[in-house]
Amino acid sequence: GDYLLMLNNDVEVISEHWMEYLIGPCLRDDVGAVGAKLLYPDKTIQHAGVGLHHEGPGHIGRFLPSKSTDYYSLVSLTQDYTAVTGACLLTKRSVFNQVGKLDEILAVDYNDI
């Protein structure tokens, strides 16, 4: 196939059109990978993108309500981020081949972004 999907075995799909939401942005030439907003069982956000700061990568929106209005509702918008987690990541096969394989030597915070 033209696309590769990385999806952790504990991810529960809650949207009927989830794959369409991932493929749409991935069709753009300027997009390397597309991720999803991931929720904890209590419906708070686990991950809405990855940001890099002086302590390393961190999950944006973590522990906010899934329908949060904090930060001007940015966690509910489709937007560019530095990285996404490999728990749910869609990329073009050509991009994956260009970047290369995932590196198991990297620390957990870096091995799938």
Biopython code that builds the backbone (N, CA, C, O; Angstrom):
import numpy as np
from Bio.PDB.StructureBuilder import StructureBuilder

atoms = [
    (1, "GLY", "N", (0.797, -1.189, 0.000)),
    (1, "GLY", "CA", (0.000, 0.000, 0.000)),
    (1, "GLY", "C", (0.842, 1.255, 0.000)),
    (1, "GLY", "O", (2.051, 1.206, 0.223)),
    (2, "ASP", "N", (0.210, 2.359, -0.247)),
    (2, "ASP", "CA", (0.882, 3.655, -0.291)),
    (2, "ASP", "C", (1.051, 4.286, 1.081)),
    (2, "ASP", "O", (1.803, 5.250, 1.225)),
    (3, "TYR", "N", (0.365, 3.762, 2.091)),
    (3, "TYR", "CA", (0.391, 4.343, 3.431)),
    (3, "TYR", "C", (0.738, 3.279, 4.460)),
    (3, "TYR", "O", (0.473, 2.092, 4.268)),
    (4, "LEU", "N", (1.339, 3.729, 5.560)),
    (4, "LEU", "CA", (1.621, 2.856, 6.697)),
    (4, "LEU", "C", (0.922, 3.428, 7.921)),
    (4, "LEU", "O", (1.025, 4.622, 8.205)),
    (5, "LEU", "N", (0.220, 2.580, 8.634)),
    (5, "LEU", "CA", (-0.465, 2.987, 9.859)),
    (5, "LEU", "C", (0.180, 2.273, 11.031)),
    (5, "LEU", "O", (0.279, 1.046, 11.046)),
    (6, "MET", "N", (0.617, 3.044, 12.010)),
    (6, "MET", "CA", (1.073, 2.483, 13.278)),
    (6, "MET", "C", (-0.049, 2.719, 14.272)),
    (6, "MET", "O", (-0.499, 3.850, 14.454)),
    (7, "LEU", "N", (-0.498, 1.656, 14.911)),
    (7, "LEU", "CA", (-1.632, 1.756, 15.826)),
    (7, "LEU", "C", (-1.409, 0.786, 16.975)),
    (7, "LEU", "O", (-1.363, -0.427, 16.772)),
    (8, "ASN", "N", (-1.272, 1.322, 18.177)),
    (8, "ASN", "CA", (-1.081, 0.464, 19.348)),
    (8, "ASN", "C", (-2.277, -0.448, 19.555)),
    (8, "ASN", "O", (-3.406, -0.105, 19.201)),
    (9, "ASN", "N", (-2.019, -1.606, 20.127)),
    (9, "ASN", "CA", (-3.087, -2.591, 20.324)),
    (9, "ASN", "C", (-4.094, -2.181, 21.391)),
    (9, "ASN", "O", (-5.150, -2.805, 21.500)),
    (10, "ASP", "N", (-3.803, -1.155, 22.176)),
    (10, "ASP", "CA", (-4.756, -0.713, 23.192)),
    (10, "ASP", "C", (-5.568, 0.504, 22.750)),
    (10, "ASP", "O", (-6.335, 1.050, 23.542)),
    (11, "VAL", "N", (-5.412, 0.930, 21.509)),
    (11, "VAL", "CA", (-6.175, 2.068, 20.991)),
    (11, "VAL", "C", (-7.566, 1.588, 20.594)),
    (11, "VAL", "O", (-7.718, 0.623, 19.846)),
    (12, "GLU", "N", (-8.572, 2.280, 21.110)),
    (12, "GLU", "CA", (-9.964, 1.977, 20.782)),
    (12, "GLU", "C", (-10.498, 3.068, 19.863)),
    (12, "GLU", "O", (-10.521, 4.241, 20.235)),
    (13, "VAL", "N", (-10.920, 2.690, 18.684)),
    (13, "VAL", "CA", (-11.451, 3.646, 17.708)),
    (13, "VAL", "C", (-12.862, 4.035, 18.129)),
    (13, "VAL", "O", (-13.705, 3.169, 18.360)),
    (14, "ILE", "N", (-13.125, 5.353, 18.230)),
    (14, "ILE", "CA", (-14.445, 5.814, 18.675)),
    (14, "ILE", "C", (-15.160, 6.646, 17.610)),
    (14, "ILE", "O", (-16.272, 7.122, 17.835)),
    (15, "SER", "N", (-14.524, 6.819, 16.455)),
    (15, "SER", "CA", (-15.134, 7.589, 15.373)),
    (15, "SER", "C", (-15.281, 6.701, 14.144)),
    (15, "SER", "O", (-14.335, 6.028, 13.735)),
    (16, "GLU", "N", (-16.464, 6.707, 13.566)),
    (16, "GLU", "CA", (-16.740, 5.878, 12.394)),
    (16, "GLU", "C", (-15.844, 6.237, 11.209)),
    (16, "GLU", "O", (-15.480, 5.364, 10.421)),
    (17, "HIS", "N", (-15.492, 7.503, 11.081)),
    (17, "HIS", "CA", (-14.728, 7.980, 9.923)),
    (17, "HIS", "C", (-13.265, 8.269, 10.269)),
    (17, "HIS", "O", (-12.633, 9.109, 9.629)),
    (18, "TRP", "N", (-12.733, 7.590, 11.261)),
    (18, "TRP", "CA", (-11.393, 7.888, 11.763)),
    (18, "TRP", "C", (-10.323, 7.803, 10.684)),
    (18, "TRP", "O", (-9.423, 8.641, 10.649)),
    (19, "MET", "N", (-10.399, 6.822, 9.813)),
    (19, "MET", "CA", (-9.361, 6.673, 8.790)),
    (19, "MET", "C", (-9.422, 7.810, 7.775)),
    (19, "MET", "O", (-8.382, 8.260, 7.294)),
    (20, "GLU", "N", (-10.609, 8.275, 7.446)),
    (20, "GLU", "CA", (-10.745, 9.415, 6.536)),
    (20, "GLU", "C", (-10.105, 10.660, 7.140)),
    (20, "GLU", "O", (-9.472, 11.441, 6.430)),
    (21, "TYR", "N", (-10.269, 10.849, 8.462)),
    (21, "TYR", "CA", (-9.671, 12.003, 9.137)),
    (21, "TYR", "C", (-8.148, 11.950, 9.080)),
    (21, "TYR", "O", (-7.493, 12.991, 9.025)),
    (22, "LEU", "N", (-7.587, 10.757, 9.093)),
    (22, "LEU", "CA", (-6.133, 10.617, 9.010)),
    (22, "LEU", "C", (-5.629, 10.761, 7.576)),
    (22, "LEU", "O", (-4.627, 11.433, 7.336)),
    (23, "ILE", "N", (-6.310, 10.140, 6.633)),
    (23, "ILE", "CA", (-5.842, 10.151, 5.243)),
    (23, "ILE", "C", (-5.945, 11.538, 4.618)),
    (23, "ILE", "O", (-5.059, 11.929, 3.857)),
    (24, "GLY", "N", (-6.993, 12.285, 4.915)),
    (24, "GLY", "CA", (-7.173, 13.611, 4.318)),
    (24, "GLY", "C", (-5.930, 14.483, 4.409)),
    (24, "GLY", "O", (-5.404, 14.889, 3.373)),
    (25, "PRO", "N", (-5.441, 14.786, 5.604)),
    (25, "PRO", "CA", (-4.232, 15.611, 5.709)),
    (25, "PRO", "C", (-2.989, 14.930, 5.130)),
    (25, "PRO", "O", (-2.086, 15.603, 4.632)),
    (26, "CYS", "N", (-2.944, 13.611, 5.197)),
    (26, "CYS", "CA", (-1.773, 12.875, 4.716)),
    (26, "CYS", "C", (-1.624, 12.967, 3.197)),
    (26, "CYS", "O", (-0.543, 12.700, 2.671)),
    (27, "LEU", "N", (-2.677, 13.335, 2.495)),
    (27, "LEU", "CA", (-2.617, 13.497, 1.040)),
    (27, "LEU", "C", (-1.786, 14.710, 0.630)),
    (27, "LEU", "O", (-1.303, 14.781, -0.500)),
    (28, "ARG", "N", (-1.621, 15.651, 1.536)),
    (28, "ARG", "CA", (-0.863, 16.872, 1.229)),
    (28, "ARG", "C", (0.628, 16.556, 1.112)),
    (28, "ARG", "O", (1.155, 15.739, 1.868)),
    (29, "ASP", "N", (1.297, 17.198, 0.174)),
    (29, "ASP", "CA", (2.730, 16.979, -0.029)),
    (29, "ASP", "C", (3.582, 17.495, 1.123)),
    (29, "ASP", "O", (4.686, 16.999, 1.346)),
    (30, "ASP", "N", (3.077, 18.490, 1.859)),
    (30, "ASP", "CA", (3.869, 19.085, 2.934)),
    (30, "ASP", "C", (3.632, 18.425, 4.291)),
    (30, "ASP", "O", (4.070, 18.952, 5.314)),
    (31, "VAL", "N", (2.953, 17.291, 4.316)),
    (31, "VAL", "CA", (2.677, 16.572, 5.566)),
    (31, "VAL", "C", (3.478, 15.279, 5.575)),
    (31, "VAL", "O", (3.417, 14.489, 4.633)),
    (32, "GLY", "N", (4.235, 15.074, 6.659)),
    (32, "GLY", "CA", (5.032, 13.861, 6.782)),
    (32, "GLY", "C", (4.314, 12.750, 7.514)),
    (32, "GLY", "O", (4.446, 11.578, 7.162)),
    (33, "ALA", "N", (3.556, 13.114, 8.530)),
    (33, "ALA", "CA", (2.826, 12.126, 9.329)),
    (33, "ALA", "C", (1.594, 12.786, 9.923)),
    (33, "ALA", "O", (1.562, 13.997, 10.143)),
    (34, "VAL", "N", (0.588, 11.972, 10.177)),
    (34, "VAL", "CA", (-0.664, 12.455, 10.764)),
    (34, "VAL", "C", (-0.962, 11.604, 11.987)),
    (34, "VAL", "O", (-0.822, 10.381, 11.959)),
    (35, "GLY", "N", (-1.372, 12.265, 13.057)),
    (35, "GLY", "CA", (-1.739, 11.556, 14.284)),
    (35, "GLY", "C", (-3.173, 11.849, 14.663)),
    (35, "GLY", "O", (-3.904, 12.521, 13.935)),
    (36, "ALA", "N", (-3.561, 11.334, 15.813)),
    (36, "ALA", "CA", (-4.933, 11.498, 16.294)),
    (36, "ALA", "C", (-4.922, 11.997, 17.730)),
    (36, "ALA", "O", (-3.933, 11.855, 18.449)),
    (37, "LYS", "N", (-6.043, 12.584, 18.130)),
    (37, "LYS", "CA", (-6.211, 12.927, 19.542)),
    (37, "LYS", "C", (-6.564, 11.636, 20.269)),
    (37, "LYS", "O", (-7.545, 10.973, 19.933)),
    (38, "LEU", "N", (-5.764, 11.290, 21.257)),
    (38, "LEU", "CA", (-5.976, 10.064, 22.026)),
    (38, "LEU", "C", (-6.521, 10.417, 23.398)),
    (38, "LEU", "O", (-6.075, 11.380, 24.023)),
    (39, "LEU", "N", (-7.483, 9.638, 23.865)),
    (39, "LEU", "CA", (-8.144, 9.902, 25.145)),
    (39, "LEU", "C", (-7.883, 8.781, 26.137)),
    (39, "LEU", "O", (-7.740, 7.616, 25.766)),
    (40, "TYR", "N", (-7.824, 9.159, 27.404)),
    (40, "TYR", "CA", (-7.818, 8.179, 28.490)),
    (40, "TYR", "C", (-9.245, 7.650, 28.661)),
    (40, "TYR", "O", (-10.182, 8.251, 28.138)),
    (41, "PRO", "N", (-9.430, 6.537, 29.383)),
    (41, "PRO", "CA", (-10.783, 6.006, 29.603)),
    (41, "PRO", "C", (-11.751, 7.014, 30.231)),
    (41, "PRO", "O", (-12.957, 6.931, 29.999)),
    (42, "ASP", "N", (-11.235, 7.971, 31.029)),
    (42, "ASP", "CA", (-12.120, 8.963, 31.650)),
    (42, "ASP", "C", (-12.431, 10.134, 30.716)),
    (42, "ASP", "O", (-13.019, 11.128, 31.142)),
    (43, "LYS", "N", (-12.038, 10.018, 29.445)),
    (43, "LYS", "CA", (-12.302, 11.001, 28.379)),
    (43, "LYS", "C", (-11.455, 12.266, 28.488)),
    (43, "LYS", "O", (-11.745, 13.253, 27.811)),
    (44, "THR", "N", (-10.419, 12.261, 29.319)),
    (44, "THR", "CA", (-9.457, 13.358, 29.281)),
    (44, "THR", "C", (-8.434, 13.038, 28.194)),
    (44, "THR", "O", (-8.285, 11.889, 27.778)),
    (45, "ILE", "N", (-7.741, 14.066, 27.749)),
    (45, "ILE", "CA", (-6.799, 13.907, 26.642)),
    (45, "ILE", "C", (-5.504, 13.270, 27.127)),
    (45, "ILE", "O", (-4.920, 13.688, 28.127)),
    (46, "GLN", "N", (-5.075, 12.261, 26.405)),
    (46, "GLN", "CA", (-3.752, 11.674, 26.623)),
    (46, "GLN", "C", (-2.741, 12.357, 25.709)),
    (46, "GLN", "O", (-1.607, 12.625, 26.105)),
    (47, "HIS", "N", (-3.172, 12.633, 24.476)),
    (47, "HIS", "CA", (-2.255, 13.140, 23.459)),
    (47, "HIS", "C", (-3.042, 13.897, 22.393)),
    (47, "HIS", "O", (-4.022, 13.386, 21.850)),
    (48, "ALA", "N", (-2.606, 15.115, 22.102)),
    (48, "ALA", "CA", (-3.209, 15.870, 20.998)),
    (48, "ALA", "C", (-2.106, 16.463, 20.124)),
    (48, "ALA", "O", (-2.294, 17.499, 19.485)),
    (49, "GLY", "N", (-0.971, 15.801, 20.106)),
    (49, "GLY", "CA", (0.207, 16.266, 19.379)),
    (49, "GLY", "C", (1.402, 16.244, 20.314)),
    (49, "GLY", "O", (1.247, 16.075, 21.523)),
    (50, "VAL", "N", (2.580, 16.414, 19.763)),
    (50, "VAL", "CA", (3.806, 16.430, 20.559)),
    (50, "VAL", "C", (4.474, 17.779, 20.381)),
    (50, "VAL", "O", (4.637, 18.269, 19.263)),
    (51, "GLY", "N", (4.857, 18.370, 21.499)),
    (51, "GLY", "CA", (5.626, 19.599, 21.483)),
    (51, "GLY", "C", (6.990, 19.332, 22.089)),
    (51, "GLY", "O", (7.126, 18.477, 22.964)),
    (52, "LEU", "N", (7.994, 20.051, 21.635)),
    (52, "LEU", "CA", (9.342, 19.900, 22.185)),
    (52, "LEU", "C", (9.658, 21.097, 23.064)),
    (52, "LEU", "O", (9.407, 22.241, 22.684)),
    (53, "HIS", "N", (10.208, 20.829, 24.233)),
    (53, "HIS", "CA", (10.639, 21.890, 25.137)),
    (53, "HIS", "C", (11.962, 21.481, 25.753)),
    (53, "HIS", "O", (12.495, 20.429, 25.399)),
    (54, "HIS", "N", (12.509, 22.267, 26.654)),
    (54, "HIS", "CA", (13.854, 22.035, 27.183)),
    (54, "HIS", "C", (14.011, 20.703, 27.912)),
    (54, "HIS", "O", (15.135, 20.221, 28.054)),
    (55, "GLU", "N", (12.939, 20.104, 28.369)),
    (55, "GLU", "CA", (13.011, 18.812, 29.050)),
    (55, "GLU", "C", (12.772, 17.646, 28.094)),
    (55, "GLU", "O", (12.816, 16.489, 28.512)),
    (56, "GLY", "N", (12.525, 17.929, 26.832)),
    (56, "GLY", "CA", (12.268, 16.881, 25.847)),
    (56, "GLY", "C", (10.849, 16.964, 25.325)),
    (56, "GLY", "O", (10.151, 17.946, 25.575)),
    (57, "PRO", "N", (10.416, 15.939, 24.600)),
    (57, "PRO", "CA", (9.069, 15.962, 24.025)),
    (57, "PRO", "C", (7.990, 15.781, 25.089)),
    (57, "PRO", "O", (8.208, 15.131, 26.111)),
    (58, "GLY", "N", (6.832, 16.363, 24.832)),
    (58, "GLY", "CA", (5.707, 16.221, 25.756)),
    (58, "GLY", "C", (4.390, 16.206, 25.009)),
    (58, "GLY", "O", (4.264, 16.791, 23.933)),
    (59, "HIS", "N", (3.415, 15.537, 25.585)),
    (59, "HIS", "CA", (2.090, 15.440, 24.974)),
    (59, "HIS", "C", (1.314, 16.733, 25.191)),
    (59, "HIS", "O", (1.152, 17.182, 26.326)),
    (60, "ILE", "N", (0.846, 17.317, 24.127)),
    (60, "ILE", "CA", (0.061, 18.546, 24.194)),
    (60, "ILE", "C", (-1.364, 18.205, 24.622)),
    (60, "ILE", "O", (-1.961, 17.253, 24.121)),
    (61, "GLY", "N", (-1.895, 18.983, 25.544)),
    (61, "GLY", "CA", (-3.273, 18.815, 25.991)),
    (61, "GLY", "C", (-3.482, 17.738, 27.035)),
    (61, "GLY", "O", (-4.622, 17.464, 27.411)),
    (62, "ARG", "N", (-2.427, 17.128, 27.509)),
    (62, "ARG", "CA", (-2.555, 16.000, 28.435)),
    (62, "ARG", "C", (-3.388, 16.374, 29.656)),
    (62, "ARG", "O", (-3.151, 17.394, 30.303)),
    (63, "PHE", "N", (-4.359, 15.533, 29.951)),
    (63, "PHE", "CA", (-5.277, 15.618, 31.090)),
    (63, "PHE", "C", (-6.350, 16.700, 30.953)),
    (63, "PHE", "O", (-7.150, 16.881, 31.871)),
    (64, "LEU", "N", (-6.386, 17.420, 29.835)),
    (64, "LEU", "CA", (-7.486, 18.362, 29.613)),
    (64, "LEU", "C", (-8.742, 17.581, 29.235)),
    (64, "LEU", "O", (-8.634, 16.476, 28.703)),
    (65, "PRO", "N", (-9.925, 18.125, 29.495)),
    (65, "PRO", "CA", (-11.152, 17.458, 29.029)),
    (65, "PRO", "C", (-11.121, 17.333, 27.504)),
    (65, "PRO", "O", (-10.582, 18.207, 26.825)),
    (66, "SER", "N", (-11.688, 16.269, 26.969)),
    (66, "SER", "CA", (-11.620, 16.031, 25.521)),
    (66, "SER", "C", (-12.284, 17.135, 24.709)),
    (66, "SER", "O", (-11.914, 17.351, 23.555)),
    (67, "LYS", "N", (-13.231, 17.819, 25.270)),
    (67, "LYS", "CA", (-13.897, 18.939, 24.589)),
    (67, "LYS", "C", (-13.422, 20.262, 25.178)),
    (67, "LYS", "O", (-14.196, 21.212, 25.297)),
    (68, "SER", "N", (-12.158, 20.317, 25.542)),
    (68, "SER", "CA", (-11.592, 21.458, 26.244)),
    (68, "SER", "C", (-11.723, 22.756, 25.454)),
    (68, "SER", "O", (-11.589, 22.773, 24.230)),
    (69, "THR", "N", (-11.984, 23.831, 26.172)),
    (69, "THR", "CA", (-11.971, 25.162, 25.576)),
    (69, "THR", "C", (-10.726, 25.929, 26.022)),
    (69, "THR", "O", (-10.560, 27.100, 25.683)),
    (70, "ASP", "N", (-9.850, 25.261, 26.784)),
    (70, "ASP", "CA", (-8.588, 25.888, 27.170)),
    (70, "ASP", "C", (-7.742, 26.136, 25.928)),
    (70, "ASP", "O", (-7.916, 25.472, 24.906)),
    (71, "TYR", "N", (-6.837, 27.083, 26.021)),
    (71, "TYR", "CA", (-5.943, 27.413, 24.917)),
    (71, "TYR", "C", (-6.727, 27.666, 23.629)),
    (71, "TYR", "O", (-6.296, 27.276, 22.544)),
    (72, "TYR", "N", (-7.864, 28.314, 23.757)),
    (72, "TYR", "CA", (-8.693, 28.666, 22.606)),
    (72, "TYR", "C", (-9.132, 27.422, 21.818)),
    (72, "TYR", "O", (-9.284, 27.482, 20.598)),
    (73, "SER", "N", (-9.328, 26.326, 22.502)),
    (73, "SER", "CA", (-9.770, 25.055, 21.901)),
    (73, "SER", "C", (-8.770, 24.488, 20.898)),
    (73, "SER", "O", (-9.160, 23.732, 20.008)),
    (74, "LEU", "N", (-7.511, 24.830, 21.020)),
    (74, "LEU", "CA", (-6.505, 24.371, 20.065)),
    (74, "LEU", "C", (-6.403, 22.856, 19.992)),
    (74, "LEU", "O", (-6.078, 22.311, 18.937)),
    (75, "VAL", "N", (-6.676, 22.166, 21.100)),
    (75, "VAL", "CA", (-6.566, 20.704, 21.080)),
    (75, "VAL", "C", (-7.690, 20.057, 20.279)),
    (75, "VAL", "O", (-7.652, 18.851, 20.031)),
    (76, "SER", "N", (-8.681, 20.828, 19.875)),
    (76, "SER", "CA", (-9.780, 20.292, 19.063)),
    (76, "SER", "C", (-9.635, 20.624, 17.582)),
    (76, "SER", "O", (-10.480, 20.240, 16.774)),
    (77, "LEU", "N", (-8.571, 21.332, 17.224)),
    (77, "LEU", "CA", (-8.369, 21.755, 15.841)),
    (77, "LEU", "C", (-7.332, 20.885, 15.142)),
    (77, "LEU", "O", (-6.404, 20.382, 15.776)),
    (78, "THR", "N", (-7.492, 20.710, 13.845)),
    (78, "THR", "CA", (-6.453, 20.079, 13.038)),
    (78, "THR", "C", (-5.381, 21.123, 12.801)),
    (78, "THR", "O", (-5.669, 22.212, 12.304)),
    (79, "GLN", "N", (-4.143, 20.799, 13.153)),
    (79, "GLN", "CA", (-3.063, 21.763, 13.004)),
    (79, "GLN", "C", (-1.718, 21.065, 12.924)),
    (79, "GLN", "O", (-1.610, 19.861, 13.158)),
    (80, "ASP", "N", (-0.699, 21.837, 12.592)),
    (80, "ASP", "CA", (0.658, 21.311, 12.507)),
    (80, "ASP", "C", (1.268, 21.204, 13.896)),
    (80, "ASP", "O", (1.104, 22.092, 14.732)),
    (81, "TYR", "N", (1.974, 20.105, 14.126)),
    (81, "TYR", "CA", (2.724, 19.904, 15.363)),
    (81, "TYR", "C", (4.129, 19.452, 15.020)),
    (81, "TYR", "O", (4.392, 19.011, 13.901)),
    (82, "THR", "N", (5.019, 19.560, 15.973)),
    (82, "THR", "CA", (6.388, 19.109, 15.788)),
    (82, "THR", "C", (6.433, 17.621, 15.493)),
    (82, "THR", "O", (7.203, 17.171, 14.644)),
    (83, "ALA", "N", (5.607, 16.859, 16.195)),
    (83, "ALA", "CA", (5.599, 15.402, 16.045)),
    (83, "ALA", "C", (4.265, 14.857, 16.538)),
    (83, "ALA", "O", (3.480, 15.563, 17.170)),
    (84, "VAL", "N", (4.031, 13.600, 16.237)),
    (84, "VAL", "CA", (2.881, 12.869, 16.773)),
    (84, "VAL", "C", (3.406, 11.566, 17.354)),
    (84, "VAL", "O", (4.502, 11.124, 17.009)),
    (85, "THR", "N", (2.637, 10.960, 18.223)),
    (85, "THR", "CA", (3.065, 9.707, 18.825)),
    (85, "THR", "C", (2.795, 8.533, 17.888)),
    (85, "THR", "O", (1.865, 8.557, 17.083)),
    (86, "GLY", "N", (3.626, 7.515, 18.015)),
    (86, "GLY", "CA", (3.450, 6.314, 17.210)),
    (86, "GLY", "C", (2.285, 5.453, 17.651)),
    (86, "GLY", "O", (2.012, 4.427, 17.028)),
    (87, "ALA", "N", (1.587, 5.846, 18.717)),
    (87, "ALA", "CA", (0.413, 5.082, 19.162)),
    (87, "ALA", "C", (-0.669, 5.083, 18.090)),
    (87, "ALA", "O", (-1.429, 4.123, 17.965)),
    (88, "CYS", "N", (-0.737, 6.166, 17.318)),
    (88, "CYS", "CA", (-1.642, 6.257, 16.163)),
    (88, "CYS", "C", (-1.003, 7.231, 15.183)),
    (88, "CYS", "O", (-1.112, 8.447, 15.341)),
    (89, "LEU", "N", (-0.340, 6.690, 14.178)),
    (89, "LEU", "CA", (0.419, 7.502, 13.241)),
    (89, "LEU", "C", (0.225, 6.953, 11.834)),
    (89, "LEU", "O", (0.422, 5.763, 11.591)),
    (90, "LEU", "N", (-0.160, 7.819, 10.916)),
    (90, "LEU", "CA", (-0.289, 7.454, 9.507)),
    (90, "LEU", "C", (0.735, 8.251, 8.716)),
    (90, "LEU", "O", (0.862, 9.461, 8.898)),
    (91, "THR", "N", (1.462, 7.575, 7.840)),
    (91, "THR", "CA", (2.439, 8.241, 6.986)),
    (91, "THR", "C", (2.441, 7.585, 5.612)),
    (91, "THR", "O", (2.014, 6.442, 5.450)),
    (92, "LYS", "N", (2.925, 8.323, 4.642)),
    (92, "LYS", "CA", (3.092, 7.745, 3.311)),
    (92, "LYS", "C", (4.259, 6.754, 3.359)),
    (92, "LYS", "O", (5.253, 6.996, 4.044)),
    (93, "ARG", "N", (4.140, 5.664, 2.648)),
    (93, "ARG", "CA", (5.239, 4.692, 2.581)),
    (93, "ARG", "C", (6.511, 5.371, 2.059)),
    (93, "ARG", "O", (7.608, 5.079, 2.534)),
    (94, "SER", "N", (6.367, 6.269, 1.089)),
    (94, "SER", "CA", (7.535, 6.956, 0.522)),
    (94, "SER", "C", (8.257, 7.796, 1.572)),
    (94, "SER", "O", (9.487, 7.860, 1.574)),
    (95, "VAL", "N", (7.506, 8.440, 2.461)),
    (95, "VAL", "CA", (8.112, 9.234, 3.536)),
    (95, "VAL", "C", (8.824, 8.316, 4.520)),
    (95, "VAL", "O", (9.949, 8.601, 4.931)),
    (96, "PHE", "N", (8.185, 7.224, 4.898)),
    (96, "PHE", "CA", (8.794, 6.266, 5.822)),
    (96, "PHE", "C", (10.095, 5.718, 5.235)),
    (96, "PHE", "O", (11.096, 5.613, 5.944)),
    (97, "ASN", "N", (10.088, 5.373, 3.966)),
    (97, "ASN", "CA", (11.293, 4.849, 3.322)),
    (97, "ASN", "C", (12.397, 5.894, 3.261)),
    (97, "ASN", "O", (13.575, 5.560, 3.386)),
    (98, "GLN", "N", (12.025, 7.153, 3.069)),
    (98, "GLN", "CA", (13.003, 8.236, 3.004)),
    (98, "GLN", "C", (13.628, 8.490, 4.373)),
    (98, "GLN", "O", (14.839, 8.690, 4.476)),
    (99, "VAL", "N", (12.810, 8.485, 5.424)),
    (99, "VAL", "CA", (13.292, 8.758, 6.782)),
    (99, "VAL", "C", (14.057, 7.558, 7.333)),
    (99, "VAL", "O", (15.074, 7.727, 8.006)),
    (100, "GLY", "N", (13.586, 6.378, 7.056)),
    (100, "GLY", "CA", (14.238, 5.170, 7.554)),
    (100, "GLY", "C", (13.454, 4.544, 8.681)),
    (100, "GLY", "O", (12.438, 5.076, 9.128)),
    (101, "LYS", "N", (13.939, 3.411, 9.130)),
    (101, "LYS", "CA", (13.236, 2.634, 10.149)),
    (101, "LYS", "C", (13.200, 3.344, 11.500)),
    (101, "LYS", "O", (13.949, 4.292, 11.739)),
    (102, "LEU", "N", (12.328, 2.876, 12.368)),
    (102, "LEU", "CA", (12.295, 3.360, 13.743)),
    (102, "LEU", "C", (13.527, 2.822, 14.458)),
    (102, "LEU", "O", (13.958, 1.701, 14.191)),
    (103, "ASP", "N", (14.090, 3.604, 15.354)),
    (103, "ASP", "CA", (15.337, 3.231, 16.011)),
    (103, "ASP", "C", (15.079, 2.785, 17.441)),
    (103, "ASP", "O", (14.701, 3.596, 18.286)),
    (104, "GLU", "N", (15.280, 1.510, 17.715)),
    (104, "GLU", "CA", (15.035, 0.945, 19.047)),
    (104, "GLU", "C", (16.025, 1.447, 20.092)),
    (104, "GLU", "O", (15.774, 1.296, 21.287)),
    (105, "ILE", "N", (17.132, 2.033, 19.677)),
    (105, "ILE", "CA", (18.144, 2.514, 20.618)),
    (105, "ILE", "C", (17.680, 3.783, 21.331)),
    (105, "ILE", "O", (18.113, 4.064, 22.449)),
    (106, "LEU", "N", (16.814, 4.537, 20.695)),
    (106, "LEU", "CA", (16.366, 5.809, 21.261)),
    (106, "LEU", "C", (15.527, 5.596, 22.517)),
    (106, "LEU", "O", (14.858, 4.574, 22.669)),
    (107, "ALA", "N", (15.574, 6.576, 23.408)),
    (107, "ALA", "CA", (14.757, 6.536, 24.623)),
    (107, "ALA", "C", (13.277, 6.509, 24.254)),
    (107, "ALA", "O", (12.897, 6.914, 23.155)),
    (108, "VAL", "N", (12.456, 6.036, 25.166)),
    (108, "VAL", "CA", (11.017, 5.896, 24.926)),
    (108, "VAL", "C", (10.400, 7.186, 24.396)),
    (108, "VAL", "O", (9.558, 7.137, 23.499)),
    (109, "ASP", "N", (10.795, 8.325, 24.922)),
    (109, "ASP", "CA", (10.211, 9.595, 24.485)),
    (109, "ASP", "C", (10.534, 9.942, 23.033)),
    (109, "ASP", "O", (9.880, 10.807, 22.450)),
    (110, "TYR", "N", (11.521, 9.289, 22.445)),
    (110, "TYR", "CA", (11.964, 9.637, 21.096)),
    (110, "TYR", "C", (11.823, 8.505, 20.085)),
    (110, "TYR", "O", (12.018, 8.738, 18.892)),
    (111, "ASN", "N", (11.494, 7.300, 20.510)),
    (111, "ASN", "CA", (11.588, 6.160, 19.605)),
    (111, "ASN", "C", (10.448, 6.041, 18.600)),
    (111, "ASN", "O", (10.517, 5.205, 17.700)),
    (112, "ASP", "N", (9.419, 6.842, 18.727)),
    (112, "ASP", "CA", (8.319, 6.728, 17.758)),
    (112, "ASP", "C", (7.806, 8.071, 17.269)),
    (112, "ASP", "O", (6.690, 8.150, 16.756)),
    (113, "ILE", "N", (8.596, 9.127, 17.416)),
    (113, "ILE", "CA", (8.135, 10.437, 16.939)),
    (113, "ILE", "C", (8.935, 10.883, 15.733)),
    (113, "ILE", "O", (8.689, 11.962, 15.194)),
]
sb = StructureBuilder()
sb.init_structure("model")
sb.init_model(0)
sb.init_chain("A")
sb.init_seg("    ")
for serial, (resi, resn, name, xyz) in enumerate(atoms, 1):
    if name == "N":
        sb.init_residue(resn, " ", resi, " ")
    sb.init_atom(name, np.array(xyz, "f"), 0.0, 1.0, " ", f" {name:<3s}", serial, name[0])
structure = sb.get_structure()
